[in-house]
Amino acid sequence: MTTAVCVDVGSTYTKAAKIDLDGAELIRRAEVPTTSSSDVLDGLDAAVAAVGGGDRLLVCSSAGGGLRLAVIGYEQLVTAEAGHRVGLSAGAQVVHVAAGPMTGPDLTRLRAARPDVLLLAGGTDGGDAETLLHNARRLAAARIRIPVVLAGNQEVRDDALTVLTGRGVPVTATANVLPRIGVLDPLPARAAIRDVFLRHVIGGKRLSRGRRFAQLVRAATPDAVLAGVELLADLTGYGILVVDVGGATTDVYSALVPDAESETGPRRDVAGTLWRARTVEGDLGVAVGADGTREAAKAERLPVPGDDRELAATAAVIALRRHARGRPGLRDVRLVLGSGGVLRHGGGDAVLRAVLADVGGGWAPPERARALVDQQYIVAAAGLLAADHPDVATRLLGNSIR
């Protein structure tokens, strides 16, 4: 029997799942506190030992705050918004969005946001070229040392690349996130952001004294989870929503069935429709984020929550409201999957009932959806397996989430 241990190093807990790669079955799982105050490898090694080790080790991480991304585009409602959506799908926390030619104050605001990576977009292919070049020159002149993913107008990409690299800015060039109005192409930029995160960011979080941790991490945790959600959607053939309520943040993932009218008809979104998406709500949680959840409840005119289960339900409801606004297709979702400690420890049914009963939030909840809790964190494990063992990952999901 060949096995793999899939580990998610979170800000609070490190979770390990040992998978039988031949049978695509979960053998054992364990959860230990993340040892970020000393060296995260201590907790990682303890989690791996708790499941008995394995032949392969696959790791994702959101420790240290995960990936902070800034987005700069041409127009706020078009390329900047497209870049924002792509950044969220890449598992990033988007901490800054700007549009148009950059000014001195724009650079000040960018630095204040402290991003780990900058997604520089602007112009459809063959469209506006000057804004992308202007912003590249501004960043180069300011000697920005933030790694840049360049994903704008392909006709001037090489010129912008030359400007940035000429001043020593670390740059990864990729395809345009919005090659044509209404056509969103997230995958190349998402892959580039992932690569930059692994090469430039994870080692700089000072989570571990040596290089081993940075070498082990394959993805930011939200990126791995989204990969698992996408596989599950492909397996089932219908729309899926996942809400993950944590101590500090609440993440929502959706994988929807594309709607032709939303792609090409009169309801087409000029920034493109991201049918597989993720959003993070940094003010909603059940521990560090509890006060933010209570404040958000007041703003949404919901009852102010008290205990952890009420906090989790409120955070999930508000996070889904925010995720749903302006996003088509959620009413047709057939599976709503819950994740997070409170949900796994007995609060899942109440949280998911609250989500499906939220008729006053400005969105139409799914009408025929099943509600389940990912008790074993299988979705993240499947996402980690997806690149090298896609068949195993798919069978694991089929065996575990029925």
C-alpha positions in Angstrom: 0.0 0.0 0.0 1.3 3.4 -1.0 0.3 6.3 1.2 0.4 10.1 1.3 0.1 12.4 4.2 -1.7 15.6 3.4 -1.1 18.4 5.9 -2.8 21.8 6.2 -0.8 24.1 8.4 -3.3 26.7 9.6 -2.9 29.7 11.8 -4.3 27.8 14.8 -4.3 24.1 14.1 -2.2 21.8 11.8 -4.3 19.0 10.3 -2.9 15.8 8.8 -4.8 13.2 6.8 -3.1 9.9 5.8 -4.5 8.7 2.5 -4.2 5.2 0.9 -3.3 6.1 -2.7 -4.2 2.7 -4.0 -7.7 2.5 -2.5 -8.3 6.3 -2.4 -9.4 6.0 1.3 -8.7 8.0 4.4 -6.7 5.9 6.8 -6.2 8.2 9.7 -6.3 11.9 10.6 -4.9 14.1 13.4 -5.0 17.6 14.5 -2.4 19.4 16.6 -1.8 23.1 17.6 0.2 25.0 15.0 3.6 25.9 16.6 4.0 29.3 14.9 5.4 30.8 18.1 8.5 28.6 17.8 8.8 26.7 14.5 5.8 25.5 12.5 7.8 22.4 11.6 7.4 21.2 15.2 3.7 21.0 14.8 3.9 19.7 11.3 6.2 16.9 12.3 3.9 16.1 15.3 0.9 15.9 13.1 2.6 13.6 10.6 3.9 11.3 13.4 0.3 11.2 14.8 -1.0 9.6 11.6 2.0 7.2 11.4 3.9 8.9 8.6 3.6 8.0 4.9 5.4 7.5 1.6 4.7 11.1 0.4 4.2 14.4 2.2 2.0 17.1 0.7 1.7 20.4 2.6 -0.4 23.6 2.2 -0.3 26.5 4.6 -2.2 29.6 5.7 -0.1 30.2 8.7 1.3 33.6 9.2 -1.7 35.2 7.6 -1.6 33.5 4.2 -1.1 35.3 1.0 -1.7 39.1 0.8 -2.3 40.4 -2.7 -2.6 43.9 -4.2 -4.3 44.4 -7.6 -3.7 47.3 -10.0 -5.7 47.6 -13.2 -6.9 50.1 -15.8 -10.6 50.7 -14.9 -12.1 50.0 -11.5 -15.1 48.1 -12.9 -13.3 46.2 -15.6 -9.6 45.0 -15.4 -9.1 46.0 -11.8 -12.3 44.0 -10.8 -11.2 41.1 -13.1 -7.8 41.1 -11.3 -9.6 41.2 -7.9 -11.7 38.2 -8.8 -8.6 36.3 -10.1 -6.7 37.1 -6.9 -9.5 35.7 -4.7 -9.6 32.6 -6.8 -5.9 32.1 -6.2 -6.4 31.8 -2.5 -5.2 35.3 -1.7 -6.5 37.9 0.7 -6.9 40.9 -1.5 -5.7 43.8 0.6 -5.5 46.6 -2.0 -7.2 47.3 -5.3 -6.4 50.4 -7.4 -7.3 51.5 -11.0 -5.9 54.0 -13.5 -2.5 55.7 -13.7 -0.7 55.5 -10.4 0.2 58.6 -8.5 2.5 59.3 -5.6 -0.3 58.8 -3.0 -1.3 55.6 -4.8 2.2 54.2 -4.1 1.9 55.3 -0.5 -1.4 53.4 -0.1 0.1 50.4 -1.9 3.0 50.2 0.6 0.7 50.7 3.5 -1.3 47.7 2.5 1.8 45.5 2.9 1.0 43.0 0.1 3.2 39.9 -0.5 2.5 39.9 -4.2 1.2 42.5 -6.7 -1.0 41.6 -9.6 -0.5 44.2 -12.3 -3.2 44.1 -14.9 -4.6 46.7 -17.4 -6.2 46.8 -20.8 -7.7 44.1 -22.9 -5.4 42.6 -25.6 -5.2 45.3 -28.2 -6.9 47.8 -25.9 -5.5 50.5 -23.6 -1.7 50.2 -23.4 -0.6 53.4 -21.8 -1.9 52.8 -18.3 -0.1 49.5 -18.0 3.2 51.0 -19.2 2.7 54.1 -16.9 2.1 51.9 -13.9 5.1 49.7 -14.7 7.3 52.8 -14.9 5.9 54.1 -11.6 6.6 50.9 -9.8 10.0 50.6 -11.3 11.0 54.2 -10.4 9.8 53.6 -6.9 12.0 50.5 -6.7 9.2 48.4 -5.5 10.6 45.0 -4.3 7.2 43.3 -4.0 7.1 40.3 -6.5 4.9 41.3 -9.4 2.6 39.1 -11.6 2.2 40.9 -14.9 -1.1 39.9 -16.5 -2.3 42.8 -18.7 -2.5 43.8 -22.3 -0.3 41.3 -24.2 0.7 43.8 -26.9 2.8 45.8 -24.4 3.6 43.0 -21.9 7.2 42.7 -23.1 7.7 46.5 -22.8 6.3 46.5 -19.3 8.4 43.5 -18.4 11.6 45.2 -19.6 10.8 48.4 -17.6 10.3 46.4 -14.4 13.1 44.0 -14.7 15.4 46.8 -15.6 15.0 48.2 -12.1 15.3 44.9 -10.4 11.7 44.3 -9.7 11.0 40.5 -9.5 8.4 39.8 -12.2 6.5 36.8 -13.5 4.7 37.5 -16.8 1.6 35.6 -17.8 -1.5 35.8 -19.9 -4.0 38.7 -19.6 -6.6 38.2 -17.0 -9.2 39.9 -19.2 -8.1 39.4 -22.9 -11.5 40.6 -24.1 -14.4 42.5 -22.5 -16.5 39.9 -20.6 -13.9 37.1 -21.0 -12.1 36.3 -17.8 -9.1 34.0 -18.1 -8.0 33.3 -14.4 -6.0 30.1 -14.7 -2.6 31.5 -16.0 -2.5 34.3 -13.4 -3.7 32.0 -10.7 -0.8 29.6 -11.4 1.7 32.4 -11.5 0.5 33.8 -8.2 0.8 30.3 -6.7 4.3 30.0 -8.1 5.3 33.4 -6.7 3.8 32.6 -3.3 5.9 29.4 -3.1 9.2 31.0 -4.4 9.1 34.4 -2.8 6.6 34.6 0.0 6.3 31.4 2.1 10.0 31.5 3.0 9.7 35.2 4.1 7.0 34.6 6.7 9.6 33.6 9.3 7.5 30.6 10.3 10.5 28.3 10.4 14.2 28.6 11.0 15.4 26.6 8.0 14.4 26.1 4.4 12.6 22.8 4.8 9.2 24.2 5.5 9.3 26.5 2.4 10.4 23.5 0.3 7.5 21.4 1.6 4.7 23.8 1.0 2.9 23.2 -2.3 0.1 25.8 -2.1 -1.7 28.3 0.0 -4.4 26.5 1.8 -7.3 28.3 0.1 -5.8 27.5 -3.3 -5.7 23.8 -2.3 -9.2 23.9 -1.0 -10.5 25.5 -4.2 -8.7 22.8 -6.3 -10.6 20.2 -4.2 -13.9 22.1 -4.7 -13.4 22.2 -8.4 -12.7 18.4 -8.5 -15.8 17.8 -6.5 -17.9 19.9 -8.9 -16.4 18.1 -11.9 -17.2 14.8 -10.2 -20.8 15.6 -9.4 -21.7 17.8 -12.4 -23.6 20.3 -10.4 -23.0 23.6 -8.5 -21.3 23.5 -5.1 -20.8 25.9 -2.2 -18.3 25.5 0.6 -18.3 27.7 3.7 -15.3 27.4 6.0 -15.7 29.2 9.3 -12.4 29.8 11.2 -11.3 31.6 14.2 -10.1 34.7 12.4 -11.7 34.5 8.9 -14.5 32.9 7.0 -13.9 31.6 3.5 -16.5 30.8 0.9 -15.9 28.8 -2.2 -18.2 28.2 -5.2 -18.0 26.1 -8.2 -21.0 26.7 -10.5 -22.3 25.4 -13.8 -21.7 28.1 -16.4 -24.8 29.9 -17.7 -24.7 30.8 -21.5 -26.7 34.0 -21.1 -24.3 35.3 -18.4 -21.4 34.5 -20.6 -22.6 36.0 -23.9 -26.1 37.5 -23.4 -27.3 40.8 -22.3 -26.5 40.0 -18.6 -22.8 39.5 -19.4 -20.5 41.0 -16.8 -17.8 43.3 -18.4 -15.2 42.0 -16.0 -16.1 38.4 -16.8 -17.8 35.8 -14.7 -15.7 33.6 -12.4 -17.6 30.4 -12.2 -15.2 28.9 -9.7 -14.4 31.4 -7.0 -13.3 32.0 -3.5 -13.8 35.0 -1.1 -12.3 35.6 2.3 -13.9 37.7 5.0 -11.1 38.9 7.3 -13.6 40.4 9.8 -15.7 37.3 10.4 -14.7 34.5 12.7 -15.4 32.8 16.0 -12.3 33.6 18.0 -10.0 36.5 16.9 -12.8 37.5 14.5 -15.7 37.3 17.1 -15.9 41.1 17.6 -16.0 41.6 13.9 -18.7 39.1 13.5 -20.8 40.9 16.1 -20.3 44.2 14.4 -21.1 42.8 11.0 -24.3 41.3 12.4 -25.5 44.7 13.5 -24.7 46.1 10.1 -26.7 43.3 8.4 -29.6 43.7 11.0 -29.1 40.2 12.3 -29.3 39.1 15.9 -26.0 39.7 17.7 -24.5 36.2 18.3 -23.4 35.0 21.7 -21.7 31.5 21.9 -19.4 29.9 19.3 -22.2 28.2 17.4 -24.2 31.4 17.0 -21.0 33.2 16.0 -20.3 30.5 13.4 -23.8 30.6 12.0 -23.7 34.4 11.8 -20.3 34.5 10.2 -21.4 31.9 7.6 -24.6 33.7 6.7 -22.8 37.1 6.3 -19.9 35.6 4.4 -22.3 33.9 1.9 -24.3 37.1 1.5 -21.1 39.0 0.5 -19.9 36.1 -1.7 -23.3 35.9 -3.5 -23.8 39.6 -4.3 -23.4 40.1 -8.1 -22.6 36.4 -8.6 -25.1 34.4 -10.7 -26.1 30.7 -10.4 -26.0 30.2 -6.6 -29.7 29.4 -6.5 -29.0 26.2 -8.5 -26.3 24.9 -6.2 -27.0 21.3 -5.2 -24.5 20.8 -2.4 -23.6 23.1 0.5 -20.6 21.9 2.4 -19.5 23.2 5.8 -16.1 23.2 7.3 -14.3 24.5 10.4 -13.8 23.4 14.0 -17.2 24.6 15.3 -19.0 22.8 12.5 -17.1 19.6 12.9 -17.7 19.6 16.7 -21.4 19.5 16.6 -22.4 22.9 15.3 -22.6 22.0 11.6 -26.3 21.3 11.2 -27.3 24.6 12.9 -24.9 26.6 10.8 -25.9 25.2 7.5 -29.6 25.5 8.3 -29.1 29.2 9.0 -27.3 29.6 5.6 -30.1 27.8 3.7 -32.8 29.7 5.5 -31.3 33.2 4.8 -34.1 34.6 2.7 -33.5 38.2 3.8 -29.9 38.7 2.7 -30.4 40.0 -0.9 -29.6 36.7 -2.5 -31.6 33.6 -3.3 -30.4 30.6 -1.3 -30.2 27.2 -3.0 -33.6 25.6 -3.3 -32.7 21.9 -3.6 -29.3 21.7 -1.9 -28.0 18.9 0.4 -26.1 20.2 3.4 -23.1 18.3 4.7 -20.1 18.9 6.9 -16.6 18.0 5.7 -15.8 16.2 9.0 -12.4 14.9 7.9 -11.1 17.9 5.9 -11.1 15.7 2.8 -11.6 18.6 0.4 -8.2 20.2 1.3 -6.5 16.8 1.1 -8.0 16.1 -2.3 -6.8 19.5 -3.5 -3.3 18.7 -2.5 -3.5 15.4 -4.3 -5.0 16.9 -7.5 -1.9 17.9 -9.3 0.0 14.6 -9.1 -2.8 12.1 -8.3 -6.0 13.5 -9.9 -7.7 10.1 -10.2 -7.0 9.4 -6.5 -8.2 12.8 -5.5 -11.5 12.3 -7.4 -12.1 8.8 -6.0 -11.3 10.1 -2.5 -14.0 12.7 -2.8 -16.4 10.2 -4.2 -15.7 7.8 -1.4 -15.9 10.4 1.3 -18.6 12.9 0.4 -21.8 11.2 -0.6 
